[in-house]
Amino acid sequence: MKRLLTALMLGTTLTMSAAKIDIAKIEPTNWYVGMKDASLQLMVYGKDIKTATVTTDYPGVRIDSLVRLDSPNYLLVYLDLSGAQPGNMTLTFQQGKQKRKVNYELKAREKKGEERIGFSNADVLYMLMPDRFASGRTDNDQIKGMNAYRNDRSQPSLRHGGDLEGIRQHLDYFNELGVTALWFTPVLENNSPDHGNQSTYHGYATTDYYKVDPRFGSNDEYRKLCDDAHAKGIKIVMDMIFNHCGFEHPWVKDMPSHDWFNTPEWLLPENQATTVELKTMDGAAKVNDKYLQTSYKLTPVVDPYASKVDMRETVDGWFVPTMPDLNQRLPWVMDYLIQNSIWWIETVGIDGIRMDTYPYADADGMALWMKRINLEYPNFNTVGETWVTEPAYTAAWQKDSKVAKKNSYLPTVMDFAFYDRINQAKHEETDDWWKGFNRIYNSLVYDYLYVNPSNVMAFLENHDTDRFLGNGKDTTALKQALALLLTINRTPQLYYGTEILMNGTKNVTDGNVRKDFPGGFTGDEVNKFTREGRTKAENAMFDWLSRLLHWRQGNDVVTKGRQVQFIPYNGVYVVARQNKGKTVLTILNGKRTENTLSVNRYAEVIGSASTATDVITGDKVDISKDVVLPARAAIILEF
């Protein structure tokens, strides 16, 4: 009976006759008809299920093949759904004289694939961590049956209790701020135990690909969050990880095949028991040569001279000892992962995917995934984490790149070059050659390497970096960086709390750049979601950024306009955007002293205009003559 209830919760009804055939679960838990690719892989879990045969008489469905892996407890069933209609399909499993019937639901799609519109450079993504943003429920803080963990907000690397309902309850806040898309760290089950004062609150160690972590909520709550966000004009971007899973995933205790993971010999019981002692989530462990640690060096993947040993360490090495590295060269693994991403698009209605640790996975496997997604959802969008700070590296990962050895089919890449340069420039005065805003200029000159620069996601900071403010509160450099981020030819991403001057560095722990949003949790002394709870300085920053974000919404000049940049001159950096007779000028004074904008130098973009409007203040500015710029000024003019 317990097994039947479990199956019902998964959306799969198991008939109890001939119960000797053990089927614990089937993934995906249901599927959708009308796909351009009509194939479906079912991963069946159950003791000794490998030897079963499978038949169905459901109209329009054909069983193409059965794949029997090394473990006796898995069976892969490949189906062709070319002629199938929505309904309950009966699958009959037989072992000898024993039979078991399973009802498997085939659903109608809510939208055609072409109707699912992803995020674009017209959006501004707001990145947050569910555990640290807000708690909407307290009854999910402690979940019985999960591996031992603690909720302790005094510990920066333990769980704090944020959840999806907390995010949903603050959707109006995102509208007030002016962002149009939310990207948050992974929400799938991470049933990993705490190691000392370290936990997987971050979400990057998946233990169930078809289930929201119950500490964050349920699959239904995730769907409700997406629906309510859409009703308010906000898109949802889902963080996924194909490179690795969590150590507590069922695949680790019972490997489906000997090559399901890279360096799988480390997972054998004799090696785990005698040579490995897991201590912390940071990877402190005693290991032997059967465990391969990634080098974290991503250059071999594009290096034309790369050695085999360097390539293997990058792609086959484990990110940390608690995250086994999946083998994307194995077709069964990629079929599983591709279907999983499609299932979440169809089931909860996400508007985009952010793929973690993109170059660490097998390039061919990931390209196949993107081809399938682009085929099914041509207007969707996916961004890959490509953490190298050189534009040439990043450009090689973009779909249809002119400089890549292979086509990745990945539409959007992350601009770590911009992140790197702007975080150097904030400490410097802009000189006549290399420092300050010259770093940005000299990076953007390589945009010719990109097929589509607007499909490059730029950012100042995220959950893996120091806060842009460091441990300070000075908004001067921050406003300059944001003014640039939100007006250049990029897809911009913000990090939660920047608008209220949240700060911190990673020098002690990552948790110091992942602090709780004040007011999101029961017992918080102040509520920074409200004007009353924010300080004067915090409200000033919030208002400044909110005004800029709302101005950007639907602004074709900064999302579709031609971009012209000028070499920093006398410490002043100017970027122009122009579209259909309208112009936006972003003017940054890279000096710590008062400066002057020499308007004659910018005549080619100013033209005959004599007056411009300051986007932030609404003031009129005379641009028929030189403009005085306060120290470290960030001015955006439109005319």
C-alpha positions as CSV (number, residue, x, y, z in Angstrom):
1,M,0.0,0.0,0.0
2,K,2.8,2.4,0.8
3,R,4.3,1.8,-2.6
4,L,0.9,2.5,-4.2
5,L,0.6,5.8,-2.4
6,T,4.1,6.8,-3.4
7,A,3.2,6.1,-7.0
8,L,0.0,8.0,-6.8
9,M,1.9,11.0,-5.5
10,L,4.2,10.8,-8.6
11,G,1.2,10.9,-10.9
12,T,1.6,7.2,-11.8
13,T,-1.1,4.7,-10.8
14,L,0.1,1.1,-10.2
15,T,-2.3,-1.8,-10.4
16,M,-1.8,-4.1,-7.4
17,S,-2.3,-7.4,-9.2
18,A,0.9,-9.5,-9.4
19,A,2.7,-7.4,-6.9
20,K,5.8,-9.5,-7.1
21,I,7.0,-7.3,-9.9
22,D,8.5,-4.4,-8.1
23,I,8.2,-0.9,-9.7
24,A,9.2,1.8,-7.2
25,K,8.8,4.8,-9.6
26,I,8.9,5.9,-13.3
27,E,10.6,9.0,-14.6
28,P,9.3,11.2,-16.1
29,T,6.2,11.0,-13.9
30,N,4.0,11.9,-16.9
31,W,4.6,13.2,-20.4
32,Y,3.1,15.3,-23.1
33,V,1.9,14.5,-26.6
34,G,2.3,16.6,-29.7
35,M,6.1,17.1,-29.4
36,K,8.2,17.6,-32.5
37,D,10.4,14.9,-31.2
38,A,7.9,12.1,-30.4
39,S,10.4,9.8,-28.6
40,L,10.1,9.2,-24.9
41,Q,12.5,7.5,-22.5
42,L,11.0,6.0,-19.4
43,M,13.4,5.2,-16.6
44,V,11.8,2.5,-14.5
45,Y,13.1,1.9,-11.0
46,G,12.4,-1.4,-9.1
47,K,14.2,-4.4,-7.6
48,D,15.2,-6.8,-10.4
49,I,13.0,-4.9,-13.0
50,K,15.8,-5.2,-15.6
51,T,14.5,-8.6,-16.9
52,A,11.0,-7.4,-17.5
53,T,9.4,-7.2,-20.9
54,V,7.0,-4.3,-21.6
55,T,4.0,-4.0,-23.9
56,T,1.2,-1.6,-24.6
57,D,-1.9,-1.4,-26.8
58,Y,-2.4,2.3,-26.4
59,P,-3.3,3.8,-29.8
60,G,-0.6,5.7,-31.5
61,V,2.2,4.4,-29.2
62,R,4.9,2.0,-30.1
63,I,7.6,0.6,-27.9
64,D,10.8,1.1,-29.8
65,S,13.3,-0.6,-27.5
66,L,14.2,-1.7,-24.0
67,V,17.6,-0.9,-22.6
68,R,18.9,-3.2,-19.9
69,L,21.6,-1.5,-17.9
70,D,24.2,-3.0,-15.6
71,S,22.2,-2.7,-12.5
72,P,19.3,-5.2,-12.2
73,N,17.1,-2.4,-10.7
74,Y,16.6,-0.2,-13.7
75,L,14.9,-0.6,-17.1
76,L,14.8,2.0,-19.8
77,V,11.8,1.9,-22.0
78,Y,11.9,3.9,-25.3
79,L,8.5,4.8,-26.8
80,D,7.4,6.4,-30.0
81,L,4.4,8.7,-29.3
82,S,4.0,9.9,-32.9
83,G,0.3,9.2,-33.1
84,A,-0.7,9.4,-29.5
85,Q,-3.5,11.5,-28.0
86,P,-3.8,12.6,-24.4
87,G,-5.1,9.9,-22.0
88,N,-4.0,7.2,-19.6
89,M,-1.7,4.7,-21.3
90,T,-1.5,1.2,-19.8
91,L,2.0,-0.4,-19.8
92,T,2.2,-4.1,-19.0
93,F,5.4,-5.4,-17.4
94,Q,5.9,-9.1,-17.4
95,Q,8.5,-11.4,-15.8
96,G,7.8,-15.0,-16.5
97,K,4.2,-15.6,-15.6
98,Q,3.9,-12.5,-13.4
99,K,2.4,-9.3,-14.9
100,R,1.9,-5.8,-13.6
101,K,-0.1,-3.1,-15.3
102,V,0.9,0.6,-14.9
103,N,-1.3,3.5,-16.0
104,Y,0.9,6.3,-17.3
105,E,-0.6,9.7,-18.1
106,L,0.0,11.4,-21.4
107,K,-1.1,15.0,-21.2
108,A,-2.0,17.7,-23.7
109,R,0.4,20.6,-24.0
110,E,-1.0,24.0,-22.8
111,K,0.9,25.9,-25.5
112,K,2.7,25.2,-28.7
113,G,6.4,25.3,-28.4
114,E,6.6,28.4,-30.5
115,E,4.4,30.2,-28.1
116,R,6.8,29.9,-25.2
117,I,8.7,33.2,-25.2
118,G,12.0,33.3,-23.3
119,F,13.7,36.2,-21.6
120,S,15.7,38.6,-23.8
121,N,17.8,41.8,-23.6
122,A,14.5,43.7,-23.1
123,D,14.3,42.0,-19.7
124,V,16.3,42.7,-16.5
125,L,16.9,39.5,-14.5
126,Y,16.9,39.6,-10.7
127,M,19.0,36.8,-9.3
128,L,18.2,35.5,-5.8
129,M,18.6,32.5,-3.5
130,P,15.3,31.0,-2.3
131,D,16.8,30.0,1.1
132,R,18.0,33.5,1.8
133,F,15.3,35.7,0.3
134,A,12.0,35.2,2.2
135,S,10.1,32.6,4.1
136,G,6.3,32.4,3.4
137,R,5.8,29.2,5.5
138,T,7.3,27.8,8.6
139,D,5.8,24.3,8.5
140,N,8.3,23.3,5.8
141,D,11.4,24.3,7.9
142,Q,11.8,20.7,9.3
143,I,10.8,17.9,7.0
144,K,10.7,14.4,8.5
145,G,12.5,11.6,6.7
146,M,15.1,13.8,5.1
147,N,18.8,13.4,5.9
148,A,19.9,15.3,9.0
149,Y,20.0,19.1,8.6
150,R,19.6,22.2,10.6
151,N,17.9,25.6,10.1
152,D,20.1,28.1,11.8
153,R,20.2,31.7,10.6
154,S,23.1,32.4,12.8
155,Q,25.3,30.1,10.7
156,P,26.0,31.6,7.2
157,S,26.5,28.2,5.5
158,L,23.4,26.4,7.0
159,R,19.8,26.5,5.8
160,H,17.9,29.7,6.8
161,G,14.4,28.6,5.8
162,G,13.5,30.7,2.8
163,D,11.0,29.2,0.3
164,L,9.0,29.6,-2.9
165,E,6.0,30.9,-1.0
166,G,8.2,33.7,0.4
167,I,9.2,34.7,-3.1
168,R,5.6,34.6,-4.3
169,Q,4.4,36.9,-1.5
170,H,6.9,39.5,-2.7
171,L,6.1,39.6,-6.4
172,D,4.7,43.2,-6.0
173,Y,8.2,44.2,-4.7
174,F,9.7,43.1,-8.0
175,N,7.2,45.1,-9.9
176,E,7.9,48.2,-7.7
177,L,11.6,47.8,-8.3
178,G,11.1,47.3,-12.1
179,V,12.8,44.0,-12.8
180,T,11.0,41.7,-15.3
181,A,12.5,38.3,-14.8
182,L,13.6,36.2,-11.7
183,W,16.4,33.8,-11.8
184,F,16.9,31.9,-8.6
185,T,19.3,29.2,-7.6
186,P,18.1,25.6,-8.0
187,V,14.8,24.5,-6.3
188,L,15.0,20.8,-6.9
189,E,15.4,18.3,-4.0
190,N,18.9,18.4,-2.4
191,N,18.6,15.7,0.3
192,S,22.2,16.0,1.4
193,P,23.1,15.9,5.1
194,D,24.9,18.8,6.8
195,H,28.6,18.4,7.1
196,G,29.5,20.4,10.3
197,N,28.3,23.9,9.6
198,Q,28.0,23.4,5.9
199,S,24.8,22.5,4.0
200,T,23.4,22.4,0.4
201,Y,21.2,25.4,1.0
202,H,22.5,26.7,-2.4
203,G,20.7,23.9,-4.3
204,Y,23.5,22.6,-6.5
205,A,23.5,19.0,-5.4
206,T,20.3,17.5,-6.9
207,T,19.0,14.3,-5.5
208,D,15.6,14.2,-7.3
209,Y,15.3,15.8,-10.7
210,Y,11.5,15.7,-10.7
211,K,10.7,17.1,-7.3
212,V,11.0,20.5,-5.7
213,D,12.8,20.4,-2.4
214,P,10.1,20.1,0.2
215,R,11.9,22.7,2.3
216,F,11.2,25.2,-0.6
217,G,7.7,23.9,-1.3
218,S,6.1,21.5,-3.7
219,N,5.8,21.2,-7.5
220,D,2.4,22.8,-7.3
221,E,3.7,25.7,-5.4
222,Y,6.4,26.2,-8.0
223,R,3.7,26.2,-10.7
224,K,1.6,28.7,-8.7
225,L,4.7,31.0,-8.3
226,C,5.2,30.9,-12.1
227,D,1.5,31.5,-12.8
228,D,1.3,34.5,-10.4
229,A,4.6,35.9,-11.7
230,H,3.3,35.8,-15.2
231,A,0.1,37.5,-14.2
232,K,2.3,40.4,-13.0
233,G,4.5,40.5,-16.1
234,I,7.4,38.7,-14.5
235,K,9.3,35.8,-16.1
236,I,10.9,32.8,-14.3
237,V,14.3,31.4,-15.2
238,M,15.1,28.0,-13.8
239,D,18.6,27.1,-12.6
240,M,19.6,23.6,-13.8
241,I,22.7,21.5,-13.4
242,F,23.6,18.7,-15.9
243,N,27.3,18.4,-15.0
244,H,26.7,16.7,-11.6
245,C,24.2,15.5,-9.1
246,G,24.2,15.2,-5.3
247,F,26.0,12.3,-3.5
248,E,22.7,11.2,-2.0
249,H,21.0,10.7,-5.4
250,P,19.7,7.0,-5.7
251,W,22.0,6.6,-8.7
252,V,25.0,6.8,-6.5
253,K,24.1,3.9,-4.2
254,D,22.9,1.9,-7.1
255,M,24.7,3.0,-10.3
256,P,22.4,2.3,-13.4
257,S,25.5,1.4,-15.4
258,H,29.2,1.3,-14.8
259,D,29.8,4.4,-16.9
260,W,26.8,6.5,-15.6
261,F,29.3,8.7,-13.8
262,N,32.8,9.9,-14.7
263,T,35.5,8.1,-12.6
264,P,32.7,5.8,-11.1
265,E,35.2,3.4,-9.5
266,W,35.5,5.9,-6.6
267,L,31.8,5.1,-5.9
268,L,32.5,1.4,-5.3
269,P,31.8,0.5,-1.6
270,E,35.3,-0.7,-0.9
271,N,36.8,2.6,-2.1
272,Q,34.3,4.7,-0.2
273,A,34.8,2.8,3.0
274,T,38.6,2.7,3.1
275,T,39.8,5.8,1.4
276,V,37.3,8.6,1.6
277,E,36.2,10.7,4.6
278,L,33.8,13.5,3.6
279,K,34.3,16.4,6.0
280,T,32.8,19.6,4.5
281,M,30.9,20.8,1.5
282,D,34.1,22.7,0.5
283,G,35.7,19.4,-0.4
284,A,38.0,18.6,2.5
285,A,38.4,14.8,2.0
286,K,40.9,12.0,2.1
287,V,40.9,10.5,-1.4
288,N,43.0,8.2,-3.5
289,D,43.7,8.1,-7.2
290,K,40.3,6.6,-8.0
291,Y,38.8,10.0,-7.3
292,L,39.4,12.7,-9.9
293,Q,39.0,16.3,-8.9
294,T,38.3,18.9,-11.6
295,S,41.1,21.4,-12.1
296,Y,38.5,24.2,-12.4
297,K,40.5,25.3,-15.5
298,L,38.1,25.7,-18.4
299,T,40.6,26.7,-21.1
300,P,41.3,23.1,-22.3
301,V,37.8,22.9,-23.7
302,V,38.6,25.5,-26.4
303,D,42.4,25.1,-26.5
304,P,43.5,23.8,-29.9
305,Y,46.6,22.4,-28.3
306,A,45.0,20.9,-25.2
307,S,46.4,17.7,-23.7
308,K,44.3,14.7,-23.0
309,V,45.1,14.9,-19.3
310,D,44.1,18.5,-19.0
311,M,40.9,17.9,-20.9
312,R,40.0,14.9,-18.7
313,E,40.6,16.8,-15.5
314,T,38.3,19.6,-16.6
315,V,35.4,17.6,-18.1
316,D,35.6,14.3,-16.1
317,G,36.7,15.6,-12.8
318,W,34.2,16.1,-10.0
319,F,33.3,19.6,-8.9
320,V,33.6,18.6,-5.3
321,P,33.6,15.1,-3.7
322,T,29.9,15.4,-2.8
323,M,28.8,16.1,-6.4
324,P,29.4,13.0,-8.6
325,D,30.2,14.0,-12.2
326,L,27.6,12.7,-14.7
327,N,28.7,11.2,-18.0
328,Q,27.0,13.2,-20.7
329,R,28.7,11.1,-23.4
330,L,26.3,8.3,-22.4
331,P,23.1,8.7,-24.5
332,W,20.9,7.3,-21.7
333,V,22.1,10.1,-19.4
334,M,21.5,12.8,-21.9
335,D,18.1,11.5,-22.9
336,Y,17.1,11.6,-19.2
337,L,18.5,15.2,-18.7
338,I,17.0,16.6,-21.9
339,Q,13.6,15.2,-21.1
340,N,13.8,16.6,-17.6
341,S,14.3,20.2,-18.8
342,I,11.4,19.8,-21.3
343,W,9.2,18.4,-18.5
344,W,9.8,21.5,-16.3
345,I,9.0,23.8,-19.2
346,E,5.7,22.1,-19.9
347,T,4.8,21.4,-16.3
348,V,5.4,24.7,-14.5
349,G,5.8,27.1,-17.5
350,I,9.3,28.4,-16.9
351,D,10.5,31.1,-19.3
352,G,14.2,30.3,-19.5
353,I,17.0,28.1,-18.2
354,R,20.3,29.1,-16.6
355,M,22.7,26.1,-16.9
356,D,25.3,25.8,-14.2
357,T,29.0,24.9,-14.9
358,Y,28.4,24.7,-18.6
359,P,31.9,24.0,-20.0
360,Y,32.6,21.3,-17.3
361,A,30.1,19.0,-19.0
362,D,30.6,17.1,-22.3
363,A,30.3,19.7,-25.2
364,D,28.7,17.3,-27.6
365,G,26.1,16.2,-25.1
366,M,25.2,19.7,-24.2
367,A,25.0,20.7,-27.8
368,L,22.5,17.9,-28.4
369,W,20.5,19.2,-25.5
370,M,20.4,22.7,-26.9
371,K,19.4,21.4,-30.3
372,R,16.5,19.6,-28.8
373,I,15.4,22.6,-26.8
374,N,15.7,25.0,-29.8
375,L,13.8,22.6,-32.0
376,E,10.9,22.3,-29.5
377,Y,11.0,25.9,-28.3
378,P,12.5,28.2,-31.0
379,N,11.6,31.4,-29.0
380,F,12.8,30.1,-25.6
381,N,16.1,31.2,-24.1
382,T,18.9,29.5,-22.2
383,V,22.0,31.1,-20.7
384,G,25.1,29.1,-19.8
385,E,27.6,29.8,-17.0
386,T,30.9,30.2,-18.9
387,W,33.3,31.5,-16.2
388,V,36.3,32.7,-18.1
389,T,37.0,36.4,-18.2
390,E,38.1,36.7,-21.9
391,P,35.5,37.7,-24.5
392,A,37.0,35.2,-27.1
393,Y,36.3,32.3,-24.7
394,T,32.8,33.4,-24.0
395,A,32.0,34.1,-27.6
396,A,33.0,30.6,-28.6
397,W,30.1,29.2,-26.6
398,Q,27.4,31.2,-28.2
399,K,25.2,29.5,-30.8
400,D,26.5,29.7,-34.4
401,S,29.8,31.2,-33.2
402,K,32.3,32.0,-35.9
403,V,35.3,31.2,-33.7
404,A,34.2,27.8,-32.2
405,K,35.4,24.4,-33.3
406,K,31.8,23.0,-32.6
407,N,28.4,24.7,-32.5
408,S,27.1,24.8,-28.9
409,Y,23.6,25.9,-30.0
410,L,23.5,27.8,-26.7
411,P,21.7,31.1,-27.3
412,T,23.0,33.2,-24.4
413,V,26.3,33.3,-22.5
414,M,27.4,35.0,-19.3
415,D,29.7,38.0,-19.6
416,F,32.4,37.3,-17.0
417,A,34.6,39.7,-18.9
418,F,32.3,42.6,-18.1
419,Y,32.1,41.5,-14.4
420,D,35.9,41.3,-14.2
421,R,36.6,44.6,-15.8
422,I,33.9,46.7,-14.0
423,N,35.1,45.3,-10.7
424,Q,38.6,46.4,-11.5
425,A,37.5,49.8,-12.8
426,K,35.6,50.7,-9.7
427,H,38.9,51.1,-7.8
428,E,40.7,53.1,-10.4
429,E,40.7,56.5,-12.1
430,T,40.2,56.4,-15.8
431,D,43.5,57.3,-17.5
432,D,44.3,57.8,-21.2
433,W,45.1,54.1,-21.9
434,W,44.2,51.1,-19.8
435,K,42.7,51.8,-16.4
436,G,39.2,52.6,-15.2
437,F,36.6,52.7,-17.9
438,N,39.2,51.9,-20.5
439,R,38.8,48.3,-19.3
440,I,35.2,48.3,-20.4
441,Y,35.9,50.0,-23.7
442,N,38.7,47.5,-24.4
443,S,36.4,44.6,-23.6
444,L,33.5,45.8,-25.7
445,V,35.7,46.3,-28.8
446,Y,35.7,42.5,-29.1
447,D,31.9,42.3,-29.5
448,Y,32.5,41.4,-33.2
449,L,33.3,37.9,-31.9
450,Y,29.7,37.4,-30.8
451,V,27.0,36.4,-33.2
452,N,24.5,38.4,-31.1
453,P,26.0,40.7,-28.4
454,S,22.5,41.4,-27.0
455,N,22.3,37.7,-26.0
456,V,25.2,38.1,-23.6
457,M,24.2,38.4,-20.0
458,A,26.2,41.0,-18.1
459,F,26.3,41.5,-14.4
460,L,28.2,43.2,-11.6
461,E,28.0,40.4,-9.0
462,N,26.2,37.2,-8.2
463,H,26.1,34.5,-5.5
464,D,29.6,33.2,-6.4
465,T,31.3,36.6,-6.2
466,D,32.0,39.4,-3.7
467,R,29.3,42.0,-3.5
468,F,30.1,44.9,-5.7
469,L,30.0,47.2,-2.7
470,G,32.5,44.9,-0.9
471,N,32.1,45.7,2.8
472,G,31.3,49.4,2.1
473,K,28.2,51.4,1.3
474,D,29.6,54.0,-1.2
475,T,27.1,54.2,-4.1
476,T,29.2,56.3,-6.4
477,A,30.9,53.5,-8.3
478,L,27.8,51.3,-8.0
479,K,25.6,53.9,-9.8
480,Q,28.2,54.2,-12.6
481,A,28.3,50.4,-13.0
482,L,24.5,50.1,-13.0
483,A,24.1,53.0,-15.5
484,L,26.4,51.2,-17.9
485,L,25.0,47.7,-17.3
486,L,21.4,48.9,-18.0
487,T,22.1,50.8,-21.2
488,I,24.8,48.9,-23.2
489,N,24.0,46.1,-25.7
490,R,23.6,43.3,-23.2
491,T,21.0,41.3,-21.3
492,P,21.4,42.7,-17.7
493,Q,21.3,40.7,-14.5
494,L,21.1,42.1,-11.0
495,Y,21.8,40.4,-7.7
496,Y,19.2,40.5,-4.9
497,G,19.7,43.3,-2.3
498,T,21.9,45.5,-4.4
499,E,19.0,48.0,-4.5
500,I,19.2,48.3,-0.7
501,L,23.0,48.4,-0.4
502,M,23.5,44.8,0.7
503,N,27.2,44.2,0.9
504,G,29.7,41.5,1.9
505,T,32.8,39.6,0.7
506,K,33.7,35.9,0.4
507,N,37.0,36.1,2.3
508,V,35.5,34.2,5.3
509,T,32.6,32.3,3.8
510,D,30.3,32.4,0.7
511,G,27.5,33.0,3.1
512,N,28.6,36.5,3.6
513,V,27.5,37.4,0.1
514,R,24.3,35.4,0.5
515,K,22.8,37.1,3.5
516,D,19.1,37.0,4.3
517,F,17.0,39.8,2.8
518,P,16.0,41.8,5.8
519,G,12.2,41.6,6.4
520,G,11.8,38.3,4.6
521,F,11.8,36.2,7.8
522,T,9.8,35.9,11.0
523,G,11.6,37.8,13.8
524,D,13.4,40.3,11.5
525,E,13.7,43.6,13.3
526,V,13.4,45.7,10.1
527,N,11.6,45.1,6.8
528,K,13.6,46.3,3.8
529,F,10.7,45.5,1.5
530,T,9.1,48.7,2.6
531,R,10.1,52.3,2.5
532,E,9.5,52.6,6.2
533,G,12.0,49.8,6.9
534,R,14.8,51.2,4.8
535,T,17.2,53.9,5.7
536,K,17.4,57.2,3.9
537,A,20.4,56.0,1.9
538,E,18.8,52.7,1.1
539,N,15.6,54.5,-0.2
540,A,17.8,56.8,-2.3
541,M,19.5,53.9,-3.9
542,F,16.2,52.0,-4.4
543,D,14.5,55.0,-6.0
544,W,17.5,55.7,-8.3
545,L,17.6,52.2,-9.6
546,S,13.8,51.8,-9.7
547,R,13.5,54.9,-11.9
548,L,16.2,53.6,-14.2
549,L,14.6,50.1,-14.5
550,H,11.1,51.4,-15.2
551,W,12.5,53.8,-17.8
552,R,14.3,50.9,-19.5
553,Q,11.1,48.8,-19.8
554,G,9.9,48.8,-23.4
555,N,12.6,51.3,-24.3
556,D,13.6,50.3,-27.9
557,V,16.5,52.7,-27.9
558,V,18.5,50.7,-25.3
559,T,17.2,47.3,-26.4
560,K,17.3,47.6,-30.2
561,G,19.3,50.7,-30.9
562,R,22.7,50.9,-32.6
563,Q,25.6,51.2,-30.1
564,V,28.4,53.7,-30.5
565,Q,31.2,53.9,-27.8
566,F,33.9,56.5,-27.5
567,I,37.4,55.9,-26.3
568,P,37.6,57.4,-22.8
569,Y,38.7,61.0,-23.3
570,N,40.1,63.1,-20.4
571,G,38.7,60.5,-18.1
572,V,35.1,60.6,-19.6
573,Y,33.5,57.5,-21.1
574,V,30.5,57.9,-23.3
575,V,28.3,55.2,-24.8
576,A,25.5,56.1,-27.2
577,R,22.4,54.1,-28.2
578,Q,20.4,55.3,-31.2
579,N,17.1,54.1,-32.7
580,K,14.6,55.8,-35.1
581,G,15.8,59.3,-34.5
582,K,16.1,58.9,-30.7
583,T,19.4,58.9,-28.7
584,V,20.5,57.9,-25.3
585,L,23.9,59.0,-24.0
586,T,25.5,57.3,-21.0
587,I,28.2,59.6,-19.6
588,L,30.6,58.4,-16.9
589,N,33.2,60.6,-15.3
590,G,36.0,58.3,-14.4
591,K,37.8,60.9,-12.4
592,R,37.5,61.6,-8.7
593,T,37.4,65.3,-9.4
594,E,35.0,67.5,-11.3
595,N,35.3,67.1,-15.1
596,T,33.9,68.4,-18.4
597,L,32.1,66.7,-21.2
598,S,33.5,68.3,-24.4
599,V,30.3,68.1,-26.5
600,N,32.1,68.8,-29.8
601,R,33.8,65.5,-29.6
602,Y,30.4,63.7,-29.6
603,A,28.8,65.7,-32.4
604,E,28.3,62.6,-34.5
605,V,25.7,61.3,-32.0
606,I,24.4,64.6,-30.7
607,G,23.7,66.0,-34.1
608,S,21.6,69.2,-34.0
609,A,20.1,68.5,-30.6
610,S,20.6,71.3,-28.1
611,T,18.7,70.0,-25.1
612,A,18.5,66.6,-23.5
613,T,16.6,65.2,-20.5
614,D,18.4,63.6,-17.5
615,V,16.7,60.2,-17.2
616,I,17.1,60.0,-13.4
617,T,16.2,63.6,-12.4
618,G,14.1,64.7,-15.3
619,D,16.1,67.9,-15.5
620,K,16.8,69.6,-18.8
621,V,20.5,69.7,-19.8
622,D,22.0,72.1,-22.3
623,I,24.1,70.0,-24.7
624,S,24.9,72.9,-27.1
625,K,27.9,73.6,-24.9
626,D,30.3,71.7,-22.7
627,V,28.7,70.0,-19.7
628,V,30.2,70.1,-16.2
629,L,30.4,66.6,-14.6
630,P,30.6,66.1,-10.9
631,A,33.2,63.7,-9.6
632,R,32.4,60.1,-10.5
633,A,29.2,61.3,-12.1
634,A,26.8,58.8,-13.9
635,I,24.5,60.7,-16.2
636,I,22.1,59.2,-18.7
637,L,20.6,61.7,-21.2
638,E,17.9,61.1,-23.8
639,F,16.9,63.3,-26.7
